[in-house]
Amino acid sequence: MTWARLSLSLRILAVDPVGLGGLWLRSRAGPVRDIATTALSQTPFDRPQRRLSVSIDDLALLGGPDPVATLAVGRPVQRPGLLSDPALLILPMAETAPASLTARLAQALDRGHHALIALDEAAEDGEGLPSALTDRLGLFLSLEGERSPRILPKPIGRRTLAKARALYPLVTLPDDLTQALATLAARLGIASTRALLTTRRAARAIAALDARLTVTEDDLIAAASLGLAHRALPETEAQPDQPPEPPPPDQPDTPDGQPEEQDLQSLADLLIEAAQAALPPDILAKLQSDRANRAARGASGTGSSKAGNRRGRPLPSRPGRPDGRSRIDLVATLRQAAPWQVLRKRSDTQNRALIVHRSDFRLKRFKEVSDRVLIFIVDASGSSAMARLGEAKGAVELMLAQAYSRRDHVALIVMRGTVAELILPPTRSLTTTKARLRGLPGGGGTPLASGLATALDTALRARRQGMTPSLALLTDGRANIALSGQPDRAQAQADAEQIATAIRAAGIAAVTLDVANRPQPALAQLSALMNSRYVPLPRADARAIAATLA
């Protein structure tokens, strides 16, 4: 079944590669993926296939002045890039593509001259293609768990493809199927208009391949399984639809006696069932988790650190070639070329004052480290609240003592009563922190869900300001206040798990410190949902907490 869908995907893409944008093919490297790429190479597209590397530089991709060749011949030399001519681009290891390459490929697809085959080799949840590419690729297919087929996919014949391409502009989609497609997208929670347009094109291409001028329900179902199923949001699918309002008495009926709205509703149900059946059971959950930032795995260390070539702390320059993004270290380049000038001028016929070779170039490097904000979420409820609050105060002050050297900010959220409160916004001021913490009362219920929601909002605001947020939850895990403020243990736990899932989806690093006398399994489960480190500290004190978070 999957190999038949691969063959259909390649046939559809061959009819209109630019209109569909391309194919998102999820499969780890191996024999199965090799069979798919072989079938891809045998498909007669209307443009040449060009293989890219995720480390390609701007000069090779976009073209432009070649500084090495320019210096060699003494006049400006322009070098064409891979995007200079229309092509079908193939990108292996697409899940590791940097943001700069993703942006340039998205712009190339929007210009309408290229199509992209993204080979996604994501090995675990949290990995995947960036949304800038997934939104522009009209087809999706997963080969995870598949075995090699007994019969290899047969490429489409050139005559059949030529007939389909000639017929394709004449194929129409009936209005009732267009309405059903819009209903399907709404029920699946798909907000992208590109998805609807590419699915319509895919349905028309299927009809053209069968030499028909009108799209049928079967064509639309097949197109939706390839273009819409992977975009569905699991929580949206789980929500039952509201029953349609009864039609007015004078509404015309269809030939079988049923109102037209009911026919559209039945067709939308059929499309959803087909879309769900086309995917593996857990693929929707995996694709949902792919939207999370995959950088956060723990709450330790400093802020995000990345090597760059524009700003930050200077690093030693390195050999390399200018690519449009890096900056040339002029002094280091001249220092490297200077010892060879006497030998090079002996064989130079152009009488140049300075001869620089490709191997002389040195590129600047910088290390940029963002500020980290550590958000404490402290449980200040119950009879032992004052002891826990005192431990948190000490930990915050110990962390602030290191903030000046590590660029850390600290925020404090206290959970007590019916709602959580942000009593200390992100700060590095030790004086302000002590003033806010002095005499802070505790007691009441444990609004764990409210504390996590407040922490998530604080972390997202800090991220928008360029900081790297991390969460530190100190609690005994006995949540008893729901997000609505009402006492309900079951609902409070459900609300906390929902917010924890949102924290994981946002890619925010976290650590959960269990300060109960005995480790709580429910809190360990909540920590797993949040993708945080779980540390039981039944005898926690300020120094132990600070050492865990350092």
C-alpha angles and dihedrals in degrees: 000000000000093000090051088053090050091053090048092048093053092047092050092046092050090057096055113001096162095046093050094044095220145284130298104209115187114198136121118243112276144091093308093054090045090057090052094049090048090054088048093053091050094053111103102231121181092243135044121270116242123191117216134198123221087230095054114135127228094254093057093042103041103016126222141141113350106217095193095051090041092056091044097055099027097237135080113283121193119207121202119230133218090259093053092091129037111269146155103251120211116199117189118199088019092166089070095051112131120241092252093057091044091054093049093048091048090053091048091052091048091055089063101233102098142048127203135219106198113198104203112199096176108163100192144013114288093044127096146101121316116254092246088071102033091055091055099045109086099196132053131188131171122204095182111139094008125135128217111280122244090228118038117233109271115229119237117261119251093234093051090048093049091052091048092050091051092049096041098084090054097053115107133199115222117239094242091056090048090054091047090052091052090048091051093051091050093050092048092050094244111155099172115108089197089066092057093047095048091046090053090050091049091051091050091049091053090052091048091051088056091048094246129137097207129058115236132204090259090054091052093047092052091047093048092051089056100036109029111024096077092050094059118117111228095219090050092053091050093059113091116234121246112253112256118256114258112262120248116263094254095052110125116245128223118248092269092057098253123118116259093239091059090052090053090047091051091048091051089051090051091050092051092050091050092048092051093047092052094064133065113260095256101034095098092054091048093049090047091054090049088071090067121096105261097205100082118083103142143005099243132102132030130307124297111306123200137167114240143165102223113054144352134070110345118248128192111285119251136210114264147119125267110261103174093262102061125073120230116239096223097188094049091046093052091045089054094047098043100079091055100050096096093053094042095050091055090068097033114111096182096064093231120181093220129023116199122183129200092255091058096065116111122189127210120244131195135184114220119195120186124214115267123221115200111203115202116205105194127190105223098171133115134016095313094050095108093055093049091045091052090051090051092049091053093047092050092051092047090051091048090055087063096040096090093058097037099037091236124159121200130211128182128210119184123203114207138128113003102325139032121245132209099223096167120038116204108299144150094202110116092193094054091046094054091047092052094045097047112107096356108168127220141189138097130078131337112253094187095161091051090050093051092046091051090048092050092051091047091048094050092049090050091049091053087056091057099260129126109238126209128180129220114190117196111186144120090235097240099131113181106158119079123220089259090061095250122126106252120135097196094048091042091056092046092050092048091051091050092052090045089056089051090052090053091048089052090055095235116159116234145172125204118211113197106207096176119120088249127027111266117225091204091057091048089053091049089051090053091052088052091048089233134139112264115216120177110212107173091167099037121170132174096268093046091052093046091047091052092052097042 
